[in-house]
Protein backbone atom coordinates (compact mmCIF):
# COMPACT_ATOMS: atom_id res chain seq x y z
CA UNK A 1 0.00 0.00 0.00
CA UNK A 2 1.26 3.48 -0.80
CA UNK A 3 2.39 5.72 2.08
CA UNK A 4 -0.03 8.44 1.04
CA UNK A 5 -2.90 5.97 1.17
CA UNK A 6 -1.78 4.66 4.57
CA UNK A 7 -1.56 8.16 5.97
CA UNK A 8 -4.95 9.07 4.50
CA UNK A 9 -6.48 5.92 5.99
CA UNK A 10 -4.86 6.70 9.33
CA UNK A 11 -6.15 10.26 9.19
CA UNK A 12 -9.64 9.13 8.29
CA UNK A 13 -9.94 6.34 10.84
CA UNK A 14 -8.14 7.90 13.81
CA UNK A 15 -8.73 11.62 13.17
CA UNK A 16 -4.97 12.07 12.86
CA UNK A 17 -4.10 10.45 16.18
CA UNK A 18 -2.58 7.42 14.44
CA UNK A 19 -0.26 9.46 12.23
CA UNK A 20 2.62 9.52 14.76
CA UNK A 21 2.47 5.72 14.98
CA UNK A 22 2.44 5.37 11.18
CA UNK A 23 5.31 7.83 10.94
CA UNK A 24 7.33 5.94 13.56
CA UNK A 25 6.79 2.62 11.79
CA UNK A 26 7.77 4.27 8.50
CA UNK A 27 10.95 5.65 10.09
CA UNK A 28 11.90 2.28 11.60
CA UNK A 29 11.35 0.51 8.27
CA UNK A 30 13.41 3.14 6.47
CA UNK A 31 16.27 2.82 8.97
CA UNK A 32 16.18 -0.99 8.72
CA UNK A 33 16.31 -0.88 4.91
CA UNK A 34 19.21 1.56 5.04
CA UNK A 35 21.16 -0.70 7.40
CA UNK A 36 20.44 -3.73 5.22
CA UNK A 37 21.58 -1.84 2.13
CA UNK A 38 24.88 -1.08 3.87
CA UNK A 39 25.47 -4.45 5.54
CA UNK A 40 24.31 -7.02 2.96
CA UNK A 41 26.95 -6.21 0.31
CA UNK A 42 29.66 -6.78 2.93
CA UNK A 43 28.05 -10.07 4.00
CA UNK A 44 27.82 -11.15 0.35
CA UNK A 45 31.49 -10.30 -0.23
CA UNK A 46 32.56 -12.32 2.81
CA UNK A 47 30.42 -15.26 1.65
CA UNK A 48 31.93 -15.16 -1.85
CA UNK A 49 35.46 -14.98 -0.45
CA UNK A 50 34.78 -17.95 1.83
CA UNK A 51 33.37 -20.01 -1.03
CA UNK A 52 36.27 -19.14 -3.32
CA UNK A 53 38.75 -19.96 -0.55
CA UNK A 54 37.15 -23.32 0.19
CA UNK A 55 37.01 -24.22 -3.51
CA UNK A 56 40.65 -23.23 -3.97
CA UNK A 57 41.60 -25.32 -0.94
CA UNK A 58 39.78 -28.38 -2.30
CA UNK A 59 41.07 -27.98 -5.86
CA UNK A 60 44.67 -27.12 -5.00
CA UNK A 61 45.27 -29.52 -2.11
CA UNK A 62 48.12 -31.96 -2.67
CA UNK A 63 47.03 -35.48 -3.43
CA UNK A 64 48.89 -38.55 -2.32
CA UNK A 65 49.71 -40.68 -5.37
CA UNK A 66 49.40 -43.87 -3.30
CA UNK A 67 45.75 -43.09 -2.58
CA UNK A 68 44.89 -43.05 -6.27
CA UNK A 69 46.05 -46.63 -6.98
CA UNK A 70 45.54 -48.30 -3.62
CA UNK A 71 43.12 -51.16 -3.47
CA UNK A 72 40.84 -51.41 -0.46
CA UNK A 73 41.78 -53.76 2.34
CA UNK A 74 39.59 -56.83 2.24
CA UNK A 75 39.53 -59.14 5.18
Helices and strands as residue ranges (DSSP letters): H 3-14, H 19-60, H 65-69
